[in-house]
Amino acid sequence: MTARLLDPRPHGAEQAPPGTTAVVVGGGLAGVAAACVLAERGVSVTLLEREHFLGGRAGAWTEQLPDGTSFEMERGFHAFFRQYYNLQALLRRIDPELSFLEPLEDYPIHGPDGEEQSFHGLPTTTPANLITLVRRSPAISFRQLAKVSVPRALEMLTYEAERTYARRDGGDAGSYLDSLNFPPRARRLFFDVFAHSFFNPEREMSAGELLMMFHFYFTGNPEGLVFDVSKRPFSHAIWDPMAEYLASRGVDTRLGVTVDAVARSQGTRWRVTAGAEAWEADVVVLGLPVSGLQEVVEASPDLDDADWRDEVAALALTHPFVVWRLWLDRPTEPGRAPFVGTTGLGPLDNISLYQLFEDESRSWAERTGGSVVELHAYAVDPETSEAEMRRLLLDGLHRLYPETAGAEVVDERYLVRRDCPAFAPGSYARRPGVETPFEGVAIAGDLVRLPFPSALMERATASGFMAANAVLAPYGVRSEPIRTVPPRGLLSWLPSGRG
Ligand SMILES: Cc1cc2nc3c(=O)[nH]c(=O)nc-3n(C[C@H](O)[C@H](O)[C@H](O)COP(=O)(O)OP(=O)(O)OC[C@H]3O[C@@H](n4cnc5c(N)ncnc54)[C@H](O)[C@@H]3O)c2cc1C
């Protein structure tokens, strides 16, 4: 299995006609990916971003610790998987060797009572990776394996978008996982953490989406289940150089601008407004999260296709998540992993030890003898109070890393946000794609439907490239190549896959 290339117009014109203009709304990965391609094709681009920093959910901003040290706070730890081909292509524009990334060879999952599942050194090909994983896992024996539902489990290897979504999008991921009949310990270690990584609770997530994720991250991923992390804060590694790159391509980036609406202007042109300000352009890309997109579309009667408006209105946000970064007065024990997924420890989903991989935290830890710990909880119950959530997360940390139990918290940042898209059962068919019914307008972001398997940062970036390709199509301009994992599962030809 190798990466596939989608390149609808490889031999088009190098540049758009002189004077072509674009407004890109949203400075997250999706908007920035679109802005890069448009600017590289000679379009004069204005990029409008609500916050005072680029990057959206992968952004970073400067804050201060009580001792006066300034640091870059982020929206949370991010894993850069090796099959994120389009994200890599975007990032190579600012760092051709991707030197800011460092491999994390393992992604261990820890449960209570010392349970551990390692993914280290698995073969990269399917089914060898699956066989090795099951053979060496203490969570499942061959006797228990015999009880697993083979036809259901085979669906992980027979992914094919149309068929998989037709069969499974109506059901929820939790019920699908139950139907596999894995022993409870193996289900927890293999699946619960994975399902939660998409911010949606299992019972409210489409089983079709879950199967796509299995294919994208594991059974259809030619690069193996390893990922890289950023050695530097995202602002230094990505967004400062990206802002420079965009400026060098003539992009006019405006931060602190909240766009209200898009309206038709003279001829086929569009007008984008933010308060009293307005920008005219030939093409518009909306790289917005769910609520931002819905607000803009709601306020834009000229985007007047009723079906499309219904699709946008039907998008939804999933539950909130919590990111809690703690500066502790003592080190963690030697030998701890930089990142672990957790299961069975209340709402705690993962723990990152920033001093083990990120330069800023490493120097703080070396100077003070402390450690920088980040705890994540996804798909949290909105009824849980902050005090209770803090208690539960600390409890999970202390159980897994007892050396932190007596630590003094030197400083902390506790973020609760709700801006990740829901992938509810039945949502696939009505999810809007990149192209819209309006010539010159496209949407991008990790909320859109793509015609190949993709997720999260990679979906945001791929959709940004595709949005630029879509609005440039009428000008016959060469497309930005899009790379993807193989679109179908290894065993998609099996009759059970077709049944
Ligand atoms: C805690 C956490 C951990 C994560 N971990 C991972 C991971 O390990 N791996 C992974 O692949 N992904 C991860 N993700 C997901 C990843 O961050 C997102 O999928 C990706 O960043 C989404 O990019 P986007 O451009 O689609 O949206 P966003 O990043 O949300 O960008 C949209 C932008 O639009 C701006 N905006 C909104 N409204 C307006 C308006 N009216 N006018 C102008 N601008 C507006 C916003 O400020 C924002 O900058 C994680 C996310 C979180 C929150």
The ligand as a MOL file (V3000), in Angstrom:
LIG
                    3D

  0  0  0     0  0            999 V3000
M  V30 BEGIN CTAB
M  V30 COUNTS 53 58 0 0 0
M  V30 BEGIN ATOM
M  V30 1 C -7.0380 19.7640 22.3320 0
M  V30 2 C -6.9120 19.4090 20.8830 0
M  V30 3 C -6.0260 18.4130 20.4950 0
M  V30 4 C -5.9370 18.0450 19.1600 0
M  V30 5 N -5.0540 17.0760 18.8010 0
M  V30 6 C -4.9230 16.7540 17.4970 0
M  V30 7 C -3.9650 15.8020 17.1050 0
M  V30 8 O -3.2530 15.2390 17.9400 0
M  V30 9 N -3.8500 15.5100 15.7790 0
M  V30 10 C -4.6490 16.1150 14.8360 0
M  V30 11 O -4.5110 15.8230 13.6480 0
M  V30 12 N -5.5540 17.0410 15.1920 0
M  V30 13 C -5.7310 17.3600 16.4880 0
M  V30 14 N -6.6590 18.2860 16.8580 0
M  V30 15 C -7.5780 18.8130 15.8230 0
M  V30 16 C -6.9740 19.9630 15.0430 0
M  V30 17 O -6.5400 20.9770 15.9140 0
M  V30 18 C -8.0560 20.5110 14.1210 0
M  V30 19 O -8.5970 19.4480 13.3610 0
M  V30 20 C -7.5300 21.5530 13.1410 0
M  V30 21 O -6.6570 22.4570 13.7690 0
M  V30 22 C -8.7310 22.2880 12.5470 0
M  V30 23 O -8.3020 23.2890 11.6570 0
M  V30 24 P -9.3600 24.1850 10.8890 0
M  V30 25 O -8.6030 25.1510 10.0720 0
M  V30 26 O -10.3540 23.3010 10.2290 0
M  V30 27 O -10.1980 24.9400 12.0220 0
M  V30 28 P -9.7180 25.9930 13.1260 0
M  V30 29 O -8.3520 25.6600 13.5890 0
M  V30 30 O -10.8160 26.0440 14.1250 0
M  V30 31 O -9.6360 27.3630 12.3070 0
M  V30 32 C -10.7440 28.1720 12.0610 0
M  V30 33 C -10.3390 29.6230 12.2540 0
M  V30 34 O -11.4490 30.4800 11.9510 0
M  V30 35 C -11.4230 31.5720 12.8560 0
M  V30 36 N -12.7530 32.1880 12.8700 0
M  V30 37 C -13.8950 31.7240 13.4130 0
M  V30 38 N -14.9260 32.5430 13.1380 0
M  V30 39 C -14.4120 33.5610 12.3960 0
M  V30 40 C -14.9900 34.7120 11.7810 0
M  V30 41 N -16.2910 34.9770 11.8650 0
M  V30 42 N -14.1780 35.5630 11.1020 0
M  V30 43 C -12.8460 35.2950 10.9910 0
M  V30 44 N -12.2620 34.2080 11.5360 0
M  V30 45 C -13.0380 33.3460 12.2240 0
M  V30 46 C -11.0220 30.9100 14.1730 0
M  V30 47 O -10.5220 31.8720 15.0900 0
M  V30 48 C -9.9520 29.9330 13.7060 0
M  V30 49 O -8.6680 30.4910 13.7230 0
M  V30 50 C -6.7570 18.6810 18.1830 0
M  V30 51 C -7.6410 19.7100 18.5650 0
M  V30 52 C -7.7230 20.0590 19.8950 0
M  V30 53 C -8.6710 21.1560 20.2690 0
M  V30 END ATOM
M  V30 BEGIN BOND
M  V30 1 1 1 2
M  V30 2 1 2 3
M  V30 3 2 2 52
M  V30 4 2 3 4
M  V30 5 1 4 5
M  V30 6 1 4 50
M  V30 7 2 5 6
M  V30 8 1 6 7
M  V30 9 1 6 13
M  V30 10 2 7 8
M  V30 11 1 7 9
M  V30 12 1 9 10
M  V30 13 2 10 11
M  V30 14 1 10 12
M  V30 15 2 12 13
M  V30 16 1 13 14
M  V30 17 1 14 15
M  V30 18 1 14 50
M  V30 19 1 15 16
M  V30 20 1 16 17
M  V30 21 1 16 18
M  V30 22 1 18 19
M  V30 23 1 18 20
M  V30 24 1 20 21
M  V30 25 1 20 22
M  V30 26 1 22 23
M  V30 27 1 23 24
M  V30 28 2 24 25
M  V30 29 1 24 26
M  V30 30 1 24 27
M  V30 31 1 27 28
M  V30 32 2 28 29
M  V30 33 1 28 30
M  V30 34 1 28 31
M  V30 35 1 31 32
M  V30 36 1 32 33
M  V30 37 1 33 34
M  V30 38 1 33 48
M  V30 39 1 34 35
M  V30 40 1 35 36
M  V30 41 1 35 46
M  V30 42 1 36 37
M  V30 43 1 36 45
M  V30 44 2 37 38
M  V30 45 1 38 39
M  V30 46 1 39 40
M  V30 47 2 39 45
M  V30 48 1 40 41
M  V30 49 2 40 42
M  V30 50 1 42 43
M  V30 51 2 43 44
M  V30 52 1 44 45
M  V30 53 1 46 47
M  V30 54 1 46 48
M  V30 55 1 48 49
M  V30 56 2 50 51
M  V30 57 1 51 52
M  V30 58 1 52 53
M  V30 END BOND
M  V30 END CTAB
M  END
